[in-house]
Structure formats: structure tokens, C-alpha cells
């Protein structure tokens, strides 16, 4: 570990989680009346909710994450990239605008690409995933993957507590990897405070939700989580970086390709994700969320195993096991309860 890592190791990371949770809960609670007035999500044929519900409380999660992470980083003399903070604020503003007045698809994508690009192209040139590729090509591919990841987190935020069931296990695993010295401490600290931010928001979002994240939350959450996973991949742990978000990656990507194959307007709202089909097939919301949470715990365990074992046989086996576990859950969600 570096001296910066040693300094942060002396700071109780769980305290950062707890403070971020408290800040997030406080901002969520105090902002609800304002969101109720100006950012009401009304149900439609594609919605999972049945009553008008305020959205935009993701601002609490992002504010708690950035504020607490910055404070703890300052105390521990750890540098969180300024480009990441600026890009997170930018993409949150894009999401906030889209929550209030729907933005054109092309404008949203351009602004999202600008935010992701600011993070990707300011990374050190020594940070590589596939060194055999030209640097510009690799960064371009990471940019495309980053824009997709930001959007898929947004797409998957369509059920009460769904994002919490995804983000909390993944960020907790990333924090554990930081403790084990397998992840740079700036990324581990961001993961810790993001985990806390989601925990503080979760009580307000449990079924039936009193408030939603909105795009102001889901988009920057995707950016922050994607950056943490990218830092893991830069450490040579690509298998773990794929295993941790494997459920979200599979559900959203398979659904996208199915919609493209059917020549549907894939950029528009819909109810064909596997988790949405599960509720249509008779699964209660708590059961869907519970199964996703348990699946993510399994994937987190497999990801950590690939890093600690560090053998090709174990990594291959873990990837296969993760794919089977995700496939099993997707299959269950796609089948009627009576079949």
C-alpha cells in the first residue's frame, strides 16, 4: 500500500458509510415536499408504480457520496479525481433536467458522453486494460462501454429498491477489496460513501416507495459505479469487474438486443426487462428484489474469489458459475409463477 492508502486505512471506512447514510437520509427526508411539488412521476402503462410518486431524491445519494468522500479523502490525503467529481455533477444536472422536462434523446447522449469522456480520457496513460490495443482505441471502447453502463443503470431503476439491491452489494464488495489492498483507495472510498448514500435512501424507497431516485440519481450512480469497476479493471481484475455488475449487464443488454431484433424503438420506455416481466408473471416486488440481492451477494463472492485465488482455473470456473447463476435468475423471472 502507498502512504495515502496507509493514511486512509487508519480512517474507519465504516464511519464514512454511516455518515453518508445519515446525510443521504436527511436530504431525502427534507427534500420530499419540494419533489412532491415539482418532480412528480405519474404512473403510465410502462410504470411499475400505481400512484403519483415524487422523483429526484437521487440528489441526496449523490450529494452524500461526493461530500463525505471528499471530506474523508482530504483527511486521509487521498486524491479523488476532480474530473470524476465534475463529471458526476454534470451528469446529475442532465438527469435533473430530464426529470423535470424530458430532454431529447440525442442531447442526453451527447452530454452523457461528455461526462463519461471527461473521466475516461483524463485517466493516466499507464492505466490500461488491454495494452496490445492502441491507447486511443481502448479509450474509445471504454467510452462507449461507459455510456452504456450509465444508461443501463438508469434503465434498471424501475422497481422499488432495485438499485439498492444492486449497488449495496457491489459497493460493499469493492470496499472489502479496498481493505484487502486489491482496489485503489480513492475508488474504495467512493464505493464506501456510495454504499452509505444508498443505505440512507433505501428506507424511503422500500415498497411501496415514498420517493424515487430519478435520473438525477441513477445516471451519476452509474457513472460512479462504472468508474470504481474501471479502476478494478485497470488493476488487471477484468473478471471481477464483469462479475460484480453481471446481473444488470445481462438483464439490460439481452433486453436491448431483443428489442433491436424486434425493431422496437429501444430508446423509449418499456416494461420488458426481466425484472419487470417477473412482476407481470406473478412475482411480488419484495421477492424480486430479494432474489436480485442474493444473486449479487453470490456474484460478489465469486468476484472476490477470482482476485484472491488468482488462477486461470478458478477465474474460468467463477465466470461460468456467475453466468449460470445470472441465467437461472433471468429464466425464473421470465416464467409465469404457475408454469
N, C-alpha and C positions, 0 to 999 in steps of 0.2 A: 504494500500500500504506500501511497505518497504521503507527504506530511499533511496535505489537505485532507486526505482520507482519514489519517490518524486523528486529526482535529475533529472531524465530523463523527468519528467513531466514539469520541468522548461525549458527544451530544446525544442524549436519549432520543433516538429516532421515533420511538413510540409517542414521545411527548409532541413531536411535530404532527403526528397523526391525530392525536387528541385535540390539539389546538385548532388544527384545520377543520376538524369535525365541528367543534364549537362555533367557530367563525361562520362556517357554512350554514349551520342550523340557525344561527342568529339572523344572518342576512336573509335566508329563505323565509323565516317567520315574519320579519319586519317588512319584506317586500311583497308579500302576498296581496295585501289590499290594493297596492298600486298595479300589480299584474292583473288582478281581477278586473280592474277598471280599463286598462289599456291593452292587455295582451291575452284576450280570452280565446281559447281554442274550442270552437264549436264542433260538435260531432257531425260526421257525414258518413256516407256509405262505406268509406275506406277506413274509418276510425275504429279503434278498439275501445274508446270510452263512449259513454252514453249520455253524459251531462256536460254542459259547458264547464271547462276547467282552465284556470289561468296557466299560462306557459311563460317561460323565460327565467325560471328560477335557477337555470344553469349558471347565471351570472354569479350566484352565491358560491357555487362549486369552483368556478374559475378564479374568482377573487380570493377565496380562501387558499386555493392552491398556490397562486402566484405570490400573494402577500406573505404567507407563512414560509414558503420555500425560500423566498428572498431574504427574509429575516434570519432564518436558520443558516442559510448559506453565508450571510455576512458574518455571523458569529463564528462559524467554523472556517472562514476564509476559503470557501469553495465557490467557484465561478459557475453560475448558471448562464448559458449563452444569451447575451442581450437580444440576438436575432430571434431566439425562441420566445422570449417574453414579448417582443414587439409583434411577432407573427401571431402569437396567441391572442393578443389584444385585437389585432386586425381581423382575424377570422371570427372572433366573438362579436365584433361590431357588424360584420357581414351577417352573421346569424341573427343578431338582434334586429337588424333592419328587415330581414326576411320574416321574422316572427311578427313584425308589425305590419309591413306591406310587402307582399310577395315580390321578390326580385326576379328579373328574367334569368332563365337558366344559364345563358352564356355569360352574363355578368357575374353570376355567382361562381361559375367555374374559373373565370379569369382571376377573380380576387382570391379564391381558394388556392389557385396555382401560385399566385404571387406570395401568399403566406407560406405555403409549403416550400417553394423555391428559396425563400429567404433563409429557411432552416437548412435545407439540403446543400445549397451552394456556398454557405459560409462554414461548413464543416471542414476540418483540416484535410489537406490533400493526402495525408498519410492514413486517414480513416477510409478503409476500403473493405468491400465485401468480396468482390471477385477481381483481384489485382490484374488478372490476364486481360480484362476488358480495358479499353481506353477510358480514362477518368471521365471525360465529358459524356460518353455513352452511359457509363454506370450511373452517373448523377442524373442523367435524363430519365433512365429507367426508374430510379428511386423516386424522382419527382412524380412520375405517372402513378407509381405504386402508392405514394403518399397521398395524392389527391383522391385516389380510390379508397384508401383506408379512412380518410376523413369523412368521405361520403357514406361509406358502409356503416360506420358507427352511427351516423345520423339516420340512415335507413333502418337500422336495427332498434332504434329507440322508439318503439311503437307499442310498448306494453308496460304496464306499471312495474317498476323495479327491474326491468330488463337490463338497463345499462348498469345498474348497481350490481346485478348478478354476474355481469361480465367484468366490469372494471375492478371491483374489490378483490376478487381472487387473483387477477392478473397483476395488479399493482402490489398486492401483498407478496406475491412470489418474486416480483422484481426487487422489492425491499429486502427480502431474505437473501437474494443473490448479491445485493449490495453488502449485506452483513458478511457474506461468505467471501467477499473480495472478487466476485465474478462480474460485477457491473460498476462502472464509474459512479462515484458518489453523487455527483450532480444529478444524474439520472435516477439514482436510488432515492434521493431526497425529493425530487419532483414526484416520483411514484408514491412515496410516503404521504405527501400532502394531498395528492390527488385521491388517494385511498381515503384519507380523512375527510376530504371535501365530499366525497360520495357517501360516506357513512353519515355525515351530518345531514345530507339531503334526503337520505333513504326513508326516514320515518314519515316525511311529508309525501312521499311518492308510493308508499305501500298501498296495495289495493284496498279500497278504491282511492286513487290518488287525489290529493288535495291540490297538487300543483305538478306541472311537467317541467322537464329541463328546457325544452325548446331548442331551436337551432343555436341560440346563443350559448348553450351548454354542450350539446352533442358534437358540434363541429370542433371547437377547441379541445374538448376531451379527446377526440380522435387525433388531433394534432399532437397533443402532449403524450398520449399513449403511444402513438406511432413513433415519436422521437425516442422515447425510452426503449422501444423494441429495436429501433435502428441502432442505438448505442450498443445494444446487446449483440446485434449482428456484426457491428464493426469490431467487436471483441472476438469474432470468429465463431459465434454461437448461433448460427443461422437456424439450426434445427429447433433450438429453444425459442427463438424469435418467431418461428412459424407455429409451434405447438401452443404457445400461450394464447394467441387470439384465434385458434383454429376453428372454434365454433362460429364466431362471427364471420370469419373469412369464408367458410364453407356455405353457410346459410345464404349470405348476401351474394356471393359470386355465382353459385349454382342458380339462384333465383334470377340474377341478371341475365345469364346466358339463356335460361329458359324463356324469359320474356323477349329477348332479342330473336331467338329462334321462332317465336310465335308472332314476330313483327308487331309487338306491342310497343307503345310509347314508354320505354323503360325509364325515362326521366320523371315520369309522373307518379303521383301517389297511388298505392295499390295495397292489396291485402293478400299477397301470395307468398310472402316469406314463410318458411317452415313454422316459425313460432306463431305466426298469425293463423296459419292453417290448423295448427294444433288446437287453438281456442275454437275455431269453427268445427273441429272434429270432436268436440266434447270435453277437451281438457280444461280444467279450471285454471285461472291465471296463476294462483299460488303454486300449483303443480308444475306448470310450465317453467316458472321462474326457479323453482326448487331443483328441477332436473338440469336446467342450464347451469345453475350454481354448482351442483355436484359434478357435472361434466367438467366445468372449469377447474375445479379442485384436482380432478384426475389429470387433466392436461398440464396443470401447474406442476404436479408431482413428476410427470413424465419429462417435462422440460428441465426441471432441476436435475433429474436423473441423468439426462444426456450430458449435462455440464460436469457433474461430479464424477461420472464413470469415464467419460471422455474416450470411449472406444467406438469404432465403427459398428460393431455388432450391437452394442447397446443402443446407439443412436438410431440405427435402422429399425431395431425392434420397437423402440419408443415411438418412432414416426408411424410405423404400421399400427401399433396399438392405439395411438391417438386418432388415426384415420378411421379405424374400426369403431372406436367409441363415439366419434362425431357422427359417423354414418348410421350407427344404431339409433342415436337420438333423433336424427333427421328422419329416419324411417318411421320411428314411433310417432313423431309429430305429424307425419303425412298420412297416417292411417286413422280411420274412424275408431272411436273407443269401442264400438260394437263389433268391429271386424277382428 
